[in-house]
């Protein structure tokens, strides 16, 4: 296990250094995107429409934050990760089209994302579910918010972050997926557990 | 960490009850026995309980997480546990909810049969929940299942849910359990085969944990309810989540079963946040009811690592004691 501290924009070369189980902290520009923002961004791409921000080399955070407005400034109150599997249907195209390098969420992602990450050079960083204040503290400012018509949780919040983490690299750009490994392990352990408890499968 | 941080309103003595109520109205509190006065105390105490629960984890949960962090051998799992402990400290320091999902608000009320104004408690709990939504703040989590509209204040038909118990005496004991959605989504209830007995329960629980995987934000606390009926099994399972993790089951046979299931589920390898490790579950809390000869209901209520709960007792003389979040 190694610890890395990266700053956006990140290059493919940098990302390829990371292996599953490594710990990563990212600084620079991060944006939130859940189901609706992923969908809209891909629609924009299809129609040749420019996105509000060049996403290349940036960090995507699967998160619907609690944000409050104080005077003219947005302040992030709590910003824990949401379940990433919902974005599995979009993420491979998202990585391919926009060259994002780090995707942050909880619960892991599937085969399609793992393959896209290997092909185009991106990683999945698992952030601790529920650790909303740890996340909010690393967010230094809200640079802007786009697509607020989607609602507070689904909008694209563009954030300036400093050493956001710790992120456990759970999918690397070499085809390794820690969640899938754990799942395989659990299946193997099932028999041992059943045996110990005197259960028939 | 000072557990009293930011809670000048948490009180134990009658004198300080006035402190807590200062922002409301002194006079109302003094009207012992009047409807307005008592329900106001209930509202204030319920508000404090929600606030305490979402910001501070009970000491027994923190201890279990610290122990798990010290003993976890998986690197990824340890990283997660460290982040959890850091987050707990930061939430206390910055007086902010531990997790952005502040859950569905569930109350457990032990009402003394001779306590006054019991009919006003429900309204007071509603008011406290609405106030907490704005003032703590907690996330609005009450959605109409037909229109999908969020009420915006954590209340709605039957929500917050209140579990009532009538006990002897004049005191009112109130507990709040803010129940997060991720762990709630993997709760299961099954009508097992009576002939399989406890063996069937063991399989049911282990299978539920393996199926849940990373989803309920492990390490989890499991409430297991056995017997009664389909609804009763889940009710006692969820209530079992309130038992402190350092309090063993008073029934030695059940304590043994809890230990056996705990060891088994921690052999799955799911680990903290599903990233692998030996800490998948912190505690298995079992309770039971007698069953129908033909039925064997069993239920597993999952709670996430942010296993939040807070309890207070309002004594007959209107003094208030906070029983989980000790403050001096």
Interface residues (C-beta under 8 A of the other chain):
Chain A: X1 X21 X23 X64 X65 X66 X77 X78 X79 X80 X83 X106 X107 X108 X126 X127 X128 X129 X130 X131 X132 X133 X134 X136 X137 X166 X168 X170 X178 X179 X181 X182 X183 X185 X186 X189 X190 X192 X193 X194 X196 X197 X198 X199
Chain B: X75 X76 X79 X80 X82 X83 X84 X86 X87 X90 X91 X94 X96 X97 X98 X99 X100 X101 X137 X139 X180 X182 X199 X202 X203 X206 X210 X213 X214 X215 X217 X260 X264 X267 X268 X269 X270 X271 X273 X274 X275 X276 X304 X305 X306
